[in-house]
């Protein structure tokens, strides 16, 4: 298991390879469809310090508020491919070092990961309460009123968040490899 403290350097991230199991510690931010569109179209300056060297989590958390504080109850990954139109530009604009989600992403993101020194981490779907245990605190929330709870940008302090590198900064993608293998088997079966 590799431990990565956030913010991470490009050098630390370029050492990671597909298949590496990682525990993340530090500040991350959730972002889904509305947040990615907002980041690309509005380019808010305040996000640069938050995202530089950090990780975006494709997650619509379940949140409760008690005694004036927010608590993450469930934090499972959401399907990442929806962010493909924006992800590469977000990585470039904000110097993001990683993206967490499920299902992988497409060629534009693969190219941005390679070019800017970032990786795609897969989090296990179906473990939302377990993943929420790694969230130690909610530091801030942006666009809550405008976007609503699942689409808001939650800045989270995490410790030992378990993820696996499935797309690395060297252009390798576990998702593409499995798809290619599956296609080869399919072609053989229908031949």
GIUR-V517023 format. One record per residue. N is the residue number from 1. PSI is psi in radians with two decimals (999 if undefined). NEAR is the number of other C-alpha atoms within 12 Angstrom. Layout:
BEGIN
((N;PSI;NEAR) (N;PSI;NEAR))
END
This chain:
BEGIN
((1;2.27;16) (2;2.32;22) (3;2.29;22) (4;2.15;36) (5;2.38;25) (6;2.46;32) (7;2.57;29) (8;2.66;30) (9;2.78;23) (10;-0.70;27) (11;-0.78;17) (12;-0.70;24) (13;-0.64;39) (14;-0.28;29) (15;-0.30;21) (16;2.57;36) (17;2.72;28) (18;2.31;29) (19;-0.27;22) (20;2.33;26) (21;2.29;24) (22;2.53;31) (23;2.13;25) (24;2.47;39) (25;2.28;27) (26;-2.71;31) (27;2.27;37) (28;2.97;44) (29;2.37;46) (30;2.56;49) (31;2.25;46) (32;-2.68;39) (33;-0.97;29) (34;-0.67;29) (35;-0.74;39) (36;-0.75;36) (37;-0.78;23) (38;-0.77;27) (39;-0.66;33) (40;-0.76;24) (41;-0.69;14) (42;-0.39;15) (43;1.00;19) (44;2.24;21) (45;-0.59;15) (46;-0.32;13) (47;-0.28;35) (48;-0.83;21) (49;-0.58;19) (50;-0.74;32) (51;-0.34;37) (52;1.97;30) (53;0.08;36) (54;-2.87;42) (55;2.43;48) (56;2.35;48) (57;2.06;48) (58;1.62;44) (59;2.38;44) (60;1.53;35) (61;2.72;36) (62;2.18;25) (63;2.43;30) (64;2.71;16) (65;2.21;13) (66;2.32;10) (67;0.71;7) (68;0.10;8) (69;2.58;14) (70;2.53;23) (71;2.35;29) (72;2.10;36) (73;-0.68;25) (74;2.41;25) (75;1.03;36) (76;2.69;37) (77;2.62;38) (78;2.88;35) (79;2.19;26) (80;-0.48;35) (81;-0.41;28) (82;-0.42;24) (83;0.01;37) (84;-0.70;29) (85;-0.39;21) (86;-0.45;30) (87;-0.76;47) (88;-0.76;36) (89;-0.65;28) (90;-0.76;41) (91;-0.80;39) (92;-0.83;29) (93;-0.72;27) (94;0.06;31) (95;0.75;33) (96;2.40;42) (97;-0.17;47) (98;2.76;55) (99;2.34;54) (100;2.40;47) (101;-2.72;41) (102;2.59;32) (103;-0.18;31) (104;-3.12;40) (105;3.13;38) (106;-2.97;27) (107;-0.56;21) (108;-0.69;23) (109;-0.72;38) (110;-0.78;35) (111;-0.72;28) (112;-0.68;36) (113;-0.78;40) (114;-0.84;30) (115;-0.70;24) (116;-0.03;32) (117;1.06;36) (118;2.94;47) (119;2.82;54) (120;2.16;54) (121;2.36;44) (122;2.34;40) (123;2.60;36) (124;2.09;27) (125;2.62;24) (126;-0.06;15) (127;0.52;21) (128;-0.78;27) (129;-0.61;21) (130;-0.78;21) (131;-0.59;32) (132;-0.48;32) (133;-0.43;23) (134;-0.24;31) (135;1.96;36) (136;-0.50;23) (137;2.73;26) (138;2.04;30) (139;-0.66;23) (140;2.80;22) (141;2.37;33) (142;2.54;29) (143;0.56;24) (144;-0.87;21) (145;-0.68;12) (146;-0.71;15) (147;-0.40;22) (148;2.93;21) (149;-0.93;27) (150;-0.52;33) (151;-0.18;31) (152;2.84;32) (153;1.80;38) (154;2.12;43) (155;2.05;35) (156;2.50;40) (157;2.06;32) (158;2.71;34) (159;2.19;25) (160;0.80;26) (161;2.01;40) (162;2.18;34) (163;2.89;39) (164;2.35;34) (165;2.05;42) (166;-0.10;39) (167;2.16;43) (168;-3.14;41) (169;0.06;33) (170;0.13;26) (171;0.08;30) (172;2.48;30) (173;2.05;33) (174;-0.64;30) (175;-0.79;28) (176;-0.69;22) (177;-0.77;17) (178;-0.71;16) (179;-0.77;15) (180;-0.75;14) (181;-0.73;14) (182;-0.71;14) (183;-0.72;14) (184;-0.74;14) (185;-0.74;13) (186;-0.83;12) (187;-0.68;11) (188;-0.69;10) (189;-0.64;9) (190;-0.13;8) (191;999;7))
END
